Amino acid sequence: MPATIRNQQGFTLFELIAVMLIIGVLATFAIPEYTSYRAKACNSASASDLKNLKTGMESYMMENQEYPVVVAYR
C-alpha cells in the first residue's frame, strides 16, 4: 500500500503557491481596469439617455409650442 501512495502524481505546495501568486498579480492589474471600463460604460449610457431626452423634449416643443413641465419626485 505505501508504494502506491509514493507513485501518485500531483502538485507540490510550491507549485500551488506559485500559481496563486501569478493569479494575484494578474488580478492586481485586471480589477482596476475592469472598474474603469464599467465607469466609462455608465457614462456613455447616461450621455445617450440625455440625448434621447433632449430629442423627446424638442419634439414636444415643436408640437405644443412649449416645453413639457418636469416634476421631480422624492
mmCIF file of the N, C-alpha and C atoms, coordinates in Angstrom:
data_MODEL
# 
_entry.id   MODEL 
# 
loop_
_atom_site.group_PDB 
_atom_site.id 
_atom_site.type_symbol 
_atom_site.label_atom_id 
_atom_site.label_alt_id 
_atom_site.label_comp_id 
_atom_site.label_asym_id 
_atom_site.label_entity_id 
_atom_site.label_seq_id 
_atom_site.pdbx_PDB_ins_code 
_atom_site.Cartn_x 
_atom_site.Cartn_y 
_atom_site.Cartn_z 
_atom_site.occupancy 
_atom_site.B_iso_or_equiv 
_atom_site.pdbx_formal_charge 
_atom_site.auth_seq_id 
_atom_site.auth_comp_id 
_atom_site.auth_asym_id 
_atom_site.auth_atom_id 
_atom_site.pdbx_PDB_model_num 
ATOM 1   N N  . MET A 1 1  ? 0.809   -1.204 0.000   1.00 0.00 ? 1  MET A N  1 
ATOM 2   C CA . MET A 1 1  ? 0.000   0.000  0.000   1.00 0.00 ? 1  MET A CA 1 
ATOM 3   C C  . MET A 1 1  ? 0.855   1.272  0.000   1.00 0.00 ? 1  MET A C  1 
ATOM 4   N N  . PRO A 1 2  ? 1.897   1.395  0.810   1.00 0.00 ? 2  PRO A N  1 
ATOM 5   C CA . PRO A 1 2  ? 2.706   2.610  0.776   1.00 0.00 ? 2  PRO A CA 1 
ATOM 6   C C  . PRO A 1 2  ? 3.372   2.860  -0.572  1.00 0.00 ? 2  PRO A C  1 
ATOM 7   N N  . ALA A 1 3  ? 3.661   1.829  -1.336  1.00 0.00 ? 3  ALA A N  1 
ATOM 8   C CA . ALA A 1 3  ? 4.296   2.024  -2.642  1.00 0.00 ? 3  ALA A CA 1 
ATOM 9   C C  . ALA A 1 3  ? 3.350   2.740  -3.606  1.00 0.00 ? 3  ALA A C  1 
ATOM 10  N N  . THR A 1 4  ? 2.070   2.466  -3.536  1.00 0.00 ? 4  THR A N  1 
ATOM 11  C CA . THR A 1 4  ? 1.131   3.142  -4.434  1.00 0.00 ? 4  THR A CA 1 
ATOM 12  C C  . THR A 1 4  ? 0.966   4.612  -4.062  1.00 0.00 ? 4  THR A C  1 
ATOM 13  N N  . ILE A 1 5  ? 1.105   4.946  -2.783  1.00 0.00 ? 5  ILE A N  1 
ATOM 14  C CA . ILE A 1 5  ? 0.989   6.344  -2.368  1.00 0.00 ? 5  ILE A CA 1 
ATOM 15  C C  . ILE A 1 5  ? 2.164   7.149  -2.900  1.00 0.00 ? 5  ILE A C  1 
ATOM 16  N N  . ARG A 1 6  ? 3.368   6.586  -2.890  1.00 0.00 ? 6  ARG A N  1 
ATOM 17  C CA . ARG A 1 6  ? 4.549   7.297  -3.380  1.00 0.00 ? 6  ARG A CA 1 
ATOM 18  C C  . ARG A 1 6  ? 4.503   7.505  -4.891  1.00 0.00 ? 6  ARG A C  1 
ATOM 19  N N  . ASN A 1 7  ? 3.804   6.673  -5.630  1.00 0.00 ? 7  ASN A N  1 
ATOM 20  C CA . ASN A 1 7  ? 3.754   6.774  -7.080  1.00 0.00 ? 7  ASN A CA 1 
ATOM 21  C C  . ASN A 1 7  ? 2.654   7.714  -7.576  1.00 0.00 ? 7  ASN A C  1 
ATOM 22  N N  . GLN A 1 8  ? 1.852   8.273  -6.705  1.00 0.00 ? 8  GLN A N  1 
ATOM 23  C CA . GLN A 1 8  ? 0.783   9.164  -7.130  1.00 0.00 ? 8  GLN A CA 1 
ATOM 24  C C  . GLN A 1 8  ? 1.366   10.482 -7.635  1.00 0.00 ? 8  GLN A C  1 
ATOM 25  N N  . GLN A 1 9  ? 0.746   10.990 -8.668  1.00 0.00 ? 9  GLN A N  1 
ATOM 26  C CA . GLN A 1 9  ? 1.169   12.266 -9.243  1.00 0.00 ? 9  GLN A CA 1 
ATOM 27  C C  . GLN A 1 9  ? 0.293   13.377 -8.674  1.00 0.00 ? 9  GLN A C  1 
ATOM 28  N N  . GLY A 1 10 ? 0.851   14.574 -8.563  1.00 0.00 ? 10 GLY A N  1 
ATOM 29  C CA . GLY A 1 10 ? 0.086   15.708 -8.061  1.00 0.00 ? 10 GLY A CA 1 
ATOM 30  C C  . GLY A 1 10 ? 0.938   16.957 -8.064  1.00 0.00 ? 10 GLY A C  1 
ATOM 31  N N  . PHE A 1 11 ? 0.385   18.024 -7.541  1.00 0.00 ? 11 PHE A N  1 
ATOM 32  C CA . PHE A 1 11 ? 1.101   19.292 -7.473  1.00 0.00 ? 11 PHE A CA 1 
ATOM 33  C C  . PHE A 1 11 ? 1.763   19.428 -6.115  1.00 0.00 ? 11 PHE A C  1 
ATOM 34  N N  . THR A 1 12 ? 2.915   20.064 -6.122  1.00 0.00 ? 12 THR A N  1 
ATOM 35  C CA . THR A 1 12 ? 3.585   20.332 -4.852  1.00 0.00 ? 12 THR A CA 1 
ATOM 36  C C  . THR A 1 12 ? 3.037   21.630 -4.278  1.00 0.00 ? 12 THR A C  1 
ATOM 37  N N  . LEU A 1 13 ? 3.306   21.841 -3.021  1.00 0.00 ? 13 LEU A N  1 
ATOM 38  C CA . LEU A 1 13 ? 2.859   23.070 -2.366  1.00 0.00 ? 13 LEU A CA 1 
ATOM 39  C C  . LEU A 1 13 ? 3.478   24.290 -3.028  1.00 0.00 ? 13 LEU A C  1 
ATOM 40  N N  . PHE A 1 14 ? 4.734   24.187 -3.426  1.00 0.00 ? 14 PHE A N  1 
ATOM 41  C CA . PHE A 1 14 ? 5.419   25.298 -4.086  1.00 0.00 ? 14 PHE A CA 1 
ATOM 42  C C  . PHE A 1 14 ? 4.732   25.660 -5.408  1.00 0.00 ? 14 PHE A C  1 
ATOM 43  N N  . GLU A 1 15 ? 4.335   24.661 -6.181  1.00 0.00 ? 15 GLU A N  1 
ATOM 44  C CA . GLU A 1 15 ? 3.663   24.930 -7.451  1.00 0.00 ? 15 GLU A CA 1 
ATOM 45  C C  . GLU A 1 15 ? 2.315   25.611 -7.228  1.00 0.00 ? 15 GLU A C  1 
ATOM 46  N N  . LEU A 1 16 ? 1.578   25.179 -6.234  1.00 0.00 ? 16 LEU A N  1 
ATOM 47  C CA . LEU A 1 16 ? 0.289   25.799 -5.941  1.00 0.00 ? 16 LEU A CA 1 
ATOM 48  C C  . LEU A 1 16 ? 0.446   27.244 -5.487  1.00 0.00 ? 16 LEU A C  1 
ATOM 49  N N  . ILE A 1 17 ? 1.445   27.497 -4.649  1.00 0.00 ? 17 ILE A N  1 
ATOM 50  C CA . ILE A 1 17 ? 1.687   28.869 -4.188  1.00 0.00 ? 17 ILE A CA 1 
ATOM 51  C C  . ILE A 1 17 ? 2.125   29.748 -5.358  1.00 0.00 ? 17 ILE A C  1 
ATOM 52  N N  . ALA A 1 18 ? 2.937   29.227 -6.267  1.00 0.00 ? 18 ALA A N  1 
ATOM 53  C CA . ALA A 1 18 ? 3.379   29.997 -7.437  1.00 0.00 ? 18 ALA A CA 1 
ATOM 54  C C  . ALA A 1 18 ? 2.187   30.371 -8.316  1.00 0.00 ? 18 ALA A C  1 
ATOM 55  N N  . VAL A 1 19 ? 1.271   29.438 -8.523  1.00 0.00 ? 19 VAL A N  1 
ATOM 56  C CA . VAL A 1 19 ? 0.085   29.719 -9.333  1.00 0.00 ? 19 VAL A CA 1 
ATOM 57  C C  . VAL A 1 19 ? -0.786  30.773 -8.657  1.00 0.00 ? 19 VAL A C  1 
ATOM 58  N N  . MET A 1 20 ? -0.950  30.668 -7.345  1.00 0.00 ? 20 MET A N  1 
ATOM 59  C CA . MET A 1 20 ? -1.743  31.663 -6.621  1.00 0.00 ? 20 MET A CA 1 
ATOM 60  C C  . MET A 1 20 ? -1.089  33.039 -6.703  1.00 0.00 ? 20 MET A C  1 
ATOM 61  N N  . LEU A 1 21 ? 0.233   33.085 -6.648  1.00 0.00 ? 21 LEU A N  1 
ATOM 62  C CA . LEU A 1 21 ? 0.946   34.357 -6.765  1.00 0.00 ? 21 LEU A CA 1 
ATOM 63  C C  . LEU A 1 21 ? 0.733   34.977 -8.141  1.00 0.00 ? 21 LEU A C  1 
ATOM 64  N N  . ILE A 1 22 ? 0.808   34.179 -9.173  1.00 0.00 ? 22 ILE A N  1 
ATOM 65  C CA . ILE A 1 22 ? 0.596   34.681 -10.538 1.00 0.00 ? 22 ILE A CA 1 
ATOM 66  C C  . ILE A 1 22 ? -0.827  35.194 -10.702 1.00 0.00 ? 22 ILE A C  1 
ATOM 67  N N  . ILE A 1 23 ? -1.804  34.473 -10.196 1.00 0.00 ? 23 ILE A N  1 
ATOM 68  C CA . ILE A 1 23 ? -3.198  34.911 -10.281 1.00 0.00 ? 23 ILE A CA 1 
ATOM 69  C C  . ILE A 1 23 ? -3.395  36.212 -9.512  1.00 0.00 ? 23 ILE A C  1 
ATOM 70  N N  . GLY A 1 24 ? -2.755  36.337 -8.363  1.00 0.00 ? 24 GLY A N  1 
ATOM 71  C CA . GLY A 1 24 ? -2.851  37.568 -7.584  1.00 0.00 ? 24 GLY A CA 1 
ATOM 72  C C  . GLY A 1 24 ? -2.273  38.768 -8.316  1.00 0.00 ? 24 GLY A C  1 
ATOM 73  N N  . VAL A 1 25 ? -1.142  38.578 -8.975  1.00 0.00 ? 25 VAL A N  1 
ATOM 74  C CA . VAL A 1 25 ? -0.532  39.676 -9.735  1.00 0.00 ? 25 VAL A CA 1 
ATOM 75  C C  . VAL A 1 25 ? -1.420  40.078 -10.900 1.00 0.00 ? 25 VAL A C  1 
ATOM 76  N N  . LEU A 1 26 ? -1.966  39.105 -11.604 1.00 0.00 ? 26 LEU A N  1 
ATOM 77  C CA . LEU A 1 26 ? -2.865  39.419 -12.722 1.00 0.00 ? 26 LEU A CA 1 
ATOM 78  C C  . LEU A 1 26 ? -4.121  40.135 -12.237 1.00 0.00 ? 26 LEU A C  1 
ATOM 79  N N  . ALA A 1 27 ? -4.666  39.718 -11.103 1.00 0.00 ? 27 ALA A N  1 
ATOM 80  C CA . ALA A 1 27 ? -5.861  40.364 -10.558 1.00 0.00 ? 27 ALA A CA 1 
ATOM 81  C C  . ALA A 1 27 ? -5.562  41.795 -10.131 1.00 0.00 ? 27 ALA A C  1 
ATOM 82  N N  . THR A 1 28 ? -4.340  42.040 -9.672  1.00 0.00 ? 28 THR A N  1 
ATOM 83  C CA . THR A 1 28 ? -3.954  43.396 -9.260  1.00 0.00 ? 28 THR A CA 1 
ATOM 84  C C  . THR A 1 28 ? -4.078  44.375 -10.421 1.00 0.00 ? 28 THR A C  1 
ATOM 85  N N  . PHE A 1 29 ? -3.768  43.923 -11.616 1.00 0.00 ? 29 PHE A N  1 
ATOM 86  C CA . PHE A 1 29 ? -3.872  44.797 -12.783 1.00 0.00 ? 29 PHE A CA 1 
ATOM 87  C C  . PHE A 1 29 ? -5.262  44.765 -13.407 1.00 0.00 ? 29 PHE A C  1 
ATOM 88  N N  . ALA A 1 30 ? -5.939  43.641 -13.331 1.00 0.00 ? 30 ALA A N  1 
ATOM 89  C CA . ALA A 1 30 ? -7.209  43.481 -14.033 1.00 0.00 ? 30 ALA A CA 1 
ATOM 90  C C  . ALA A 1 30 ? -8.366  44.191 -13.332 1.00 0.00 ? 30 ALA A C  1 
ATOM 91  N N  . ILE A 1 31 ? -8.406  44.169 -12.018 1.00 0.00 ? 31 ILE A N  1 
ATOM 92  C CA . ILE A 1 31 ? -9.558  44.724 -11.301 1.00 0.00 ? 31 ILE A CA 1 
ATOM 93  C C  . ILE A 1 31 ? -9.707  46.233 -11.514 1.00 0.00 ? 31 ILE A C  1 
ATOM 94  N N  . PRO A 1 32 ? -8.642  47.039 -11.395 1.00 0.00 ? 32 PRO A N  1 
ATOM 95  C CA . PRO A 1 32 ? -8.818  48.475 -11.671 1.00 0.00 ? 32 PRO A CA 1 
ATOM 96  C C  . PRO A 1 32 ? -9.232  48.769 -13.114 1.00 0.00 ? 32 PRO A C  1 
ATOM 97  N N  . GLU A 1 33 ? -8.715  47.996 -14.059 1.00 0.00 ? 33 GLU A N  1 
ATOM 98  C CA . GLU A 1 33 ? -9.115  48.194 -15.454 1.00 0.00 ? 33 GLU A CA 1 
ATOM 99  C C  . GLU A 1 33 ? -10.596 47.879 -15.642 1.00 0.00 ? 33 GLU A C  1 
ATOM 100 N N  . TYR A 1 34 ? -11.062 46.836 -15.003 1.00 0.00 ? 34 TYR A N  1 
ATOM 101 C CA . TYR A 1 34 ? -12.467 46.451 -15.105 1.00 0.00 ? 34 TYR A CA 1 
ATOM 102 C C  . TYR A 1 34 ? -13.374 47.542 -14.548 1.00 0.00 ? 34 TYR A C  1 
ATOM 103 N N  . THR A 1 35 ? -13.025 48.102 -13.404 1.00 0.00 ? 35 THR A N  1 
ATOM 104 C CA . THR A 1 35 ? -13.851 49.168 -12.830 1.00 0.00 ? 35 THR A CA 1 
ATOM 105 C C  . THR A 1 35 ? -13.819 50.413 -13.714 1.00 0.00 ? 35 THR A C  1 
ATOM 106 N N  . SER A 1 36 ? -12.689 50.667 -14.343 1.00 0.00 ? 36 SER A N  1 
ATOM 107 C CA . SER A 1 36 ? -12.594 51.801 -15.259 1.00 0.00 ? 36 SER A CA 1 
ATOM 108 C C  . SER A 1 36 ? -13.514 51.600 -16.467 1.00 0.00 ? 36 SER A C  1 
ATOM 109 N N  . TYR A 1 37 ? -13.533 50.395 -17.014 1.00 0.00 ? 37 TYR A N  1 
ATOM 110 C CA . TYR A 1 37 ? -14.415 50.114 -18.144 1.00 0.00 ? 37 TYR A CA 1 
ATOM 111 C C  . TYR A 1 37 ? -15.871 50.247 -17.754 1.00 0.00 ? 37 TYR A C  1 
ATOM 112 N N  . ARG A 1 38 ? -16.224 49.797 -16.549 1.00 0.00 ? 38 ARG A N  1 
ATOM 113 C CA . ARG A 1 38 ? -17.603 49.921 -16.090 1.00 0.00 ? 38 ARG A CA 1 
ATOM 114 C C  . ARG A 1 38 ? -18.012 51.381 -15.960 1.00 0.00 ? 38 ARG A C  1 
ATOM 115 N N  . ALA A 1 39 ? -17.116 52.210 -15.416 1.00 0.00 ? 39 ALA A N  1 
ATOM 116 C CA . ALA A 1 39 ? -17.434 53.630 -15.258 1.00 0.00 ? 39 ALA A CA 1 
ATOM 117 C C  . ALA A 1 39 ? -17.631 54.293 -16.618 1.00 0.00 ? 39 ALA A C  1 
ATOM 118 N N  . LYS A 1 40 ? -16.787 53.961 -17.579 1.00 0.00 ? 40 LYS A N  1 
ATOM 119 C CA . LYS A 1 40 ? -16.924 54.532 -18.921 1.00 0.00 ? 40 LYS A CA 1 
ATOM 120 C C  . LYS A 1 40 ? -18.243 54.100 -19.564 1.00 0.00 ? 40 LYS A C  1 
ATOM 121 N N  . ALA A 1 41 ? -18.638 52.856 -19.345 1.00 0.00 ? 41 ALA A N  1 
ATOM 122 C CA . ALA A 1 41 ? -19.896 52.364 -19.911 1.00 0.00 ? 41 ALA A CA 1 
ATOM 123 C C  . ALA A 1 41 ? -21.092 53.088 -19.300 1.00 0.00 ? 41 ALA A C  1 
ATOM 124 N N  . CYS A 1 42 ? -21.050 53.320 -17.991 1.00 0.00 ? 42 CYS A N  1 
ATOM 125 C CA . CYS A 1 42 ? -22.146 54.049 -17.335 1.00 0.00 ? 42 CYS A CA 1 
ATOM 126 C C  . CYS A 1 42 ? -22.224 55.485 -17.833 1.00 0.00 ? 42 CYS A C  1 
ATOM 127 N N  . ASN A 1 43 ? -21.071 56.122 -18.021 1.00 0.00 ? 43 ASN A N  1 
ATOM 128 C CA . ASN A 1 43 ? -21.059 57.495 -18.524 1.00 0.00 ? 43 ASN A CA 1 
ATOM 129 C C  . ASN A 1 43 ? -21.611 57.557 -19.950 1.00 0.00 ? 43 ASN A C  1 
ATOM 130 N N  . SER A 1 44 ? -21.262 56.598 -20.779 1.00 0.00 ? 44 SER A N  1 
ATOM 131 C CA . SER A 1 44 ? -21.772 56.570 -22.152 1.00 0.00 ? 44 SER A CA 1 
ATOM 132 C C  . SER A 1 44 ? -23.282 56.351 -22.168 1.00 0.00 ? 44 SER A C  1 
ATOM 133 N N  . ALA A 1 45 ? -23.758 55.470 -21.309 1.00 0.00 ? 45 ALA A N  1 
ATOM 134 C CA . ALA A 1 45 ? -25.199 55.224 -21.248 1.00 0.00 ? 45 ALA A CA 1 
ATOM 135 C C  . ALA A 1 45 ? -25.940 56.471 -20.783 1.00 0.00 ? 45 ALA A C  1 
ATOM 136 N N  . SER A 1 46 ? -25.392 57.186 -19.820 1.00 0.00 ? 46 SER A N  1 
ATOM 137 C CA . SER A 1 46 ? -26.032 58.409 -19.333 1.00 0.00 ? 46 SER A CA 1 
ATOM 138 C C  . SER A 1 46 ? -26.074 59.475 -20.420 1.00 0.00 ? 46 SER A C  1 
ATOM 139 N N  . ALA A 1 47 ? -24.988 59.618 -21.162 1.00 0.00 ? 47 ALA A N  1 
ATOM 140 C CA . ALA A 1 47 ? -24.956 60.600 -22.244 1.00 0.00 ? 47 ALA A CA 1 
ATOM 141 C C  . ALA A 1 47 ? -25.990 60.250 -23.315 1.00 0.00 ? 47 ALA A C  1 
ATOM 142 N N  . SER A 1 48 ? -26.123 58.978 -23.625 1.00 0.00 ? 48 SER A N  1 
ATOM 143 C CA . SER A 1 48 ? -27.114 58.544 -24.611 1.00 0.00 ? 48 SER A CA 1 
ATOM 144 C C  . SER A 1 48 ? -28.523 58.820 -24.126 1.00 0.00 ? 48 SER A C  1 
ATOM 145 N N  . ASP A 1 49 ? -28.785 58.560 -22.859 1.00 0.00 ? 49 ASP A N  1 
ATOM 146 C CA . ASP A 1 49 ? -30.120 58.830 -22.297 1.00 0.00 ? 49 ASP A CA 1 
ATOM 147 C C  . ASP A 1 49 ? -30.449 60.316 -22.337 1.00 0.00 ? 49 ASP A C  1 
ATOM 148 N N  . LEU A 1 50 ? -29.467 61.154 -22.041 1.00 0.00 ? 50 LEU A N  1 
ATOM 149 C CA . LEU A 1 50 ? -29.707 62.605 -22.089 1.00 0.00 ? 50 LEU A CA 1 
ATOM 150 C C  . LEU A 1 50 ? -29.992 63.082 -23.511 1.00 0.00 ? 50 LEU A C  1 
ATOM 151 N N  . LYS A 1 51 ? -29.297 62.506 -24.502 1.00 0.00 ? 51 LYS A N  1 
ATOM 152 C CA . LYS A 1 51 ? -29.566 62.883 -25.896 1.00 0.00 ? 51 LYS A CA 1 
ATOM 153 C C  . LYS A 1 51 ? -30.981 62.476 -26.298 1.00 0.00 ? 51 LYS A C  1 
ATOM 154 N N  . ASN A 1 52 ? -31.411 61.287 -25.865 1.00 0.00 ? 52 ASN A N  1 
ATOM 155 C CA . ASN A 1 52 ? -32.775 60.847 -26.171 1.00 0.00 ? 52 ASN A CA 1 
ATOM 156 C C  . ASN A 1 52 ? -33.810 61.735 -25.487 1.00 0.00 ? 52 ASN A C  1 
ATOM 157 N N  . LEU A 1 53 ? -33.544 62.158 -24.250 1.00 0.00 ? 53 LEU A N  1 
ATOM 158 C CA . LEU A 1 53 ? -34.448 63.067 -23.546 1.00 0.00 ? 53 LEU A CA 1 
ATOM 159 C C  . LEU A 1 53 ? -34.544 64.399 -24.270 1.00 0.00 ? 53 LEU A C  1 
ATOM 160 N N  . LYS A 1 54 ? -33.408 64.912 -24.728 1.00 0.00 ? 54 LYS A N  1 
ATOM 161 C CA . LYS A 1 54 ? -33.401 66.188 -25.460 1.00 0.00 ? 54 LYS A CA 1 
ATOM 162 C C  . LYS A 1 54 ? -34.232 66.077 -26.734 1.00 0.00 ? 54 LYS A C  1 
ATOM 163 N N  . THR A 1 55 ? -34.084 64.976 -27.450 1.00 0.00 ? 55 THR A N  1 
ATOM 164 C CA . THR A 1 55 ? -34.839 64.788 -28.683 1.00 0.00 ? 55 THR A CA 1 
ATOM 165 C C  . THR A 1 55 ? -36.342 64.745 -28.395 1.00 0.00 ? 55 THR A C  1 
ATOM 166 N N  . GLY A 1 56 ? -36.717 64.040 -27.344 1.00 0.00 ? 56 GLY A N  1 
ATOM 167 C CA . GLY A 1 56 ? -38.129 63.976 -26.981 1.00 0.00 ? 56 GLY A CA 1 
ATOM 168 C C  . GLY A 1 56 ? -38.686 65.320 -26.566 1.00 0.00 ? 56 GLY A C  1 
ATOM 169 N N  . MET A 1 57 ? -37.917 66.089 -25.819 1.00 0.00 ? 57 MET A N  1 
ATOM 170 C CA . MET A 1 57 ? -38.385 67.418 -25.386 1.00 0.00 ? 57 MET A CA 1 
ATOM 171 C C  . MET A 1 57 ? -38.497 68.378 -26.570 1.00 0.00 ? 57 MET A C  1 
ATOM 172 N N  . GLU A 1 58 ? -37.556 68.308 -27.497 1.00 0.00 ? 58 GLU A N  1 
ATOM 173 C CA . GLU A 1 58 ? -37.632 69.172 -28.683 1.00 0.00 ? 58 GLU A CA 1 
ATOM 174 C C  . GLU A 1 58 ? -38.832 68.787 -29.554 1.00 0.00 ? 58 GLU A C  1 
ATOM 175 N N  . SER A 1 59 ? -39.120 67.498 -29.645 1.00 0.00 ? 59 SER A N  1 
ATOM 176 C CA . SER A 1 59 ? -40.289 67.050 -30.404 1.00 0.00 ? 59 SER A CA 1 
ATOM 177 C C  . SER A 1 59 ? -41.578 67.570 -29.760 1.00 0.00 ? 59 SER A C  1 
ATOM 178 N N  . TYR A 1 60 ? -41.645 67.491 -28.424 1.00 0.00 ? 60 TYR A N  1 
ATOM 179 C CA . TYR A 1 60 ? -42.809 68.013 -27.700 1.00 0.00 ? 60 TYR A CA 1 
ATOM 180 C C  . TYR A 1 60 ? -42.950 69.517 -27.943 1.00 0.00 ? 60 TYR A C  1 
ATOM 181 N N  . MET A 1 61 ? -41.820 70.224 -27.939 1.00 0.00 ? 61 MET A N  1 
ATOM 182 C CA . MET A 1 61 ? -41.831 71.681 -28.151 1.00 0.00 ? 61 MET A CA 1 
ATOM 183 C C  . MET A 1 61 ? -42.398 72.026 -29.532 1.00 0.00 ? 61 MET A C  1 
ATOM 184 N N  . MET A 1 62 ? -41.997 71.264 -30.555 1.00 0.00 ? 62 MET A N  1 
ATOM 185 C CA . MET A 1 62 ? -42.473 71.554 -31.905 1.00 0.00 ? 62 MET A CA 1 
ATOM 186 C C  . MET A 1 62 ? -43.979 71.314 -32.037 1.00 0.00 ? 62 MET A C  1 
ATOM 187 N N  . GLU A 1 63 ? -44.499 70.318 -31.337 1.00 0.00 ? 63 GLU A N  1 
ATOM 188 C CA . GLU A 1 63 ? -45.916 70.004 -31.449 1.00 0.00 ? 63 GLU A CA 1 
ATOM 189 C C  . GLU A 1 63 ? -46.792 70.909 -30.590 1.00 0.00 ? 63 GLU A C  1 
ATOM 190 N N  . ASN A 1 64 ? -46.309 71.341 -29.424 1.00 0.00 ? 64 ASN A N  1 
ATOM 191 C CA . ASN A 1 64 ? -47.144 72.060 -28.460 1.00 0.00 ? 64 ASN A CA 1 
ATOM 192 C C  . ASN A 1 64 ? -46.717 73.500 -28.215 1.00 0.00 ? 64 ASN A C  1 
ATOM 193 N N  . GLN A 1 65 ? -45.645 73.941 -28.821 1.00 0.00 ? 65 GLN A N  1 
ATOM 194 C CA . GLN A 1 65 ? -45.126 75.307 -28.668 1.00 0.00 ? 65 GLN A CA 1 
ATOM 195 C C  . GLN A 1 65 ? -44.785 75.659 -27.220 1.00 0.00 ? 65 GLN A C  1 
ATOM 196 N N  . GLU A 1 66 ? -44.473 74.668 -26.440 1.00 0.00 ? 66 GLU A N  1 
ATOM 197 C CA . GLU A 1 66 ? -43.987 74.875 -25.078 1.00 0.00 ? 66 GLU A CA 1 
ATOM 198 C C  . GLU A 1 66 ? -43.239 73.612 -24.649 1.00 0.00 ? 66 GLU A C  1 
ATOM 199 N N  . TYR A 1 67 ? -42.320 73.809 -23.746 1.00 0.00 ? 67 TYR A N  1 
ATOM 200 C CA . TYR A 1 67 ? -41.589 72.656 -23.230 1.00 0.00 ? 67 TYR A CA 1 
ATOM 201 C C  . TYR A 1 67 ? -42.421 71.955 -22.159 1.00 0.00 ? 67 TYR A C  1 
ATOM 202 N N  . PRO A 1 68 ? -42.252 70.649 -22.021 1.00 0.00 ? 68 PRO A N  1 
ATOM 203 C CA . PRO A 1 68 ? -43.029 69.936 -21.009 1.00 0.00 ? 68 PRO A CA 1 
ATOM 204 C C  . PRO A 1 68 ? -42.591 70.333 -19.591 1.00 0.00 ? 68 PRO A C  1 
ATOM 205 N N  . VAL A 1 69 ? -43.532 70.272 -18.671 1.00 0.00 ? 69 VAL A N  1 
ATOM 206 C CA . VAL A 1 69 ? -43.244 70.595 -17.282 1.00 0.00 ? 69 VAL A CA 1 
ATOM 207 C C  . VAL A 1 69 ? -42.613 69.361 -16.642 1.00 0.00 ? 69 VAL A C  1 
ATOM 208 N N  . VAL A 1 70 ? -41.481 69.581 -16.000 1.00 0.00 ? 70 VAL A N  1 
ATOM 209 C CA . VAL A 1 70 ? -40.770 68.477 -15.362 1.00 0.00 ? 70 VAL A CA 1 
ATOM 210 C C  . VAL A 1 70 ? -41.078 68.508 -13.874 1.00 0.00 ? 70 VAL A C  1 
ATOM 211 N N  . VAL A 1 71 ? -41.572 67.394 -13.362 1.00 0.00 ? 71 VAL A N  1 
ATOM 212 C CA . VAL A 1 71 ? -41.906 67.276 -11.945 1.00 0.00 ? 71 VAL A CA 1 
ATOM 213 C C  . VAL A 1 71 ? -40.899 66.349 -11.310 1.00 0.00 ? 71 VAL A C  1 
ATOM 214 N N  . ALA A 1 72 ? -40.246 66.816 -10.258 1.00 0.00 ? 72 ALA A N  1 
ATOM 215 C CA . ALA A 1 72 ? -39.279 65.977 -9.552  1.00 0.00 ? 72 ALA A CA 1 
ATOM 216 C C  . ALA A 1 72 ? -39.970 65.256 -8.419  1.00 0.00 ? 72 ALA A C  1 
ATOM 217 N N  . TYR A 1 73 ? -39.809 63.942 -8.384  1.00 0.00 ? 73 TYR A N  1 
ATOM 218 C CA . TYR A 1 73 ? -40.385 63.134 -7.304  1.00 0.00 ? 73 TYR A CA 1 
ATOM 219 C C  . TYR A 1 73 ? -39.328 62.836 -6.276  1.00 0.00 ? 73 TYR A C  1 
ATOM 220 N N  . ARG A 1 74 ? -39.727 62.839 -5.044  1.00 0.00 ? 74 ARG A N  1 
ATOM 221 C CA . ARG A 1 74 ? -38.797 62.498 -3.962  1.00 0.00 ? 74 ARG A CA 1 
ATOM 222 C C  . ARG A 1 74 ? -39.240 61.300 -3.238  1.00 0.00 ? 74 ARG A C  1 
# 
